[in-house]
Amino acid sequence: MKDYKILFTGSVCSGKSTAIRSLSDIDTLDTDARASDVTVRRKKNTTIAMDYGVLDLSHNARVHLYGTPGQERFQFMWEMLAKEFAHDAIGMVMLVDNTRKDPFRDIRFYAEAFGDYIKKRRLIIAVTHADVEPNPSIDEYYKFAKELGFFTSVMFVDARDPRAVLGIVEELISAVEQSVEWDKVCDRILDSNGFTLDFYKPIYEESLLDAAMNKRGISGAMHLGSDQEELCSNINEPDNKAILTSISKLASAISEKADFMGKVSNVVVAGPEVTTLSMFSDQDQALCLCSDHEMSLPVLKQQASDLLQWSQENEHLA
């Protein structure tokens, strides 16, 4: 029996678990847990260790499908999967959610995180949710991949559809495994797994403040509108509230007076023994946070950016 391995990675809600589930001949091993941070804005559960499935290609060939958790806080599992479970994988599939604010940033992030791994095997960039947001286009993805030095295939796929995901597997394996009757494999998978539309939906109705408070280390949050007006807040300390409002106004003033710097989108005031006060803005809104001083600022920034992005998406959907 010839065994092949493929590693799927990508951001939260990019479709890793769905893609593996759509192909697997076995009940997939998934280590989901209830989301406890900003991912609750997009899904109730999140993968905390890995996804695993098996696809039989023929009587003497099969492929093992591994999926990484999307959240950066489970990055230790990325290394374990890359160096142990899938160290001999034939290729990597980087799933990219086209509805993300900056999907190119996601590609750059995972390209850096798995840099050595990608150098030694085939990479495919699989773009999902293009039915919701058609841009960036496939040509833009190819151009960006070339700028990064990747000579890779880019595919727009629906992770719910076994035919689309099987196309990725065929792209990776057909050159080394020529005995597979891909049409028969496709028919069999469709008969057994079907094709359903119960995929990504913004199913979790929750306020921006609730989502922010689900992040460990956050003790208070305030949402400001375009004119620095308070939209909602659960910060009880008047001094902290006043300082955060002033920080937001200061960022706007700096952006106006020092246009050579570009828009100032975040300001953080931190001390070794006090609460960290931070302001993150995006277009016509800002999120102000009180957090523990030991909390990682890059992680805090990423969380705030995602919260603001998804807040805008929900307003648009409403």
Buried (B, 14 or more C-beta within 10 A) or exposed (E): EEEBBBBBBBBBBBBBBBBBBBBBBEEBBBBBEEBBBBBBBBBEBBBBBBBBBBBBBBEEBBBBBBBBBBBBBBEEBBEBBBEEBBEEBBBBBBBBBBBBBEBBEBBBBBBEBBEEBBEEBBBBBBBBBBEEBEEBBBEEBBEBBEEEEBEBBBBBBBBBBBBBBBBBBBBBBEEEBEEBEBEEBBEBBBEEBEEEEEBBEBEBEEBBBBBBBBBEBBBBBBBBEEEEEBBEBBBEEEEBBEBBBBBBBEBBEBBEEEEEEEEBBBBBEEEEEEBBBBBBBBEEBBBBBBBEEEBEBEBBBBBBBBBBBBBBBBEEEE
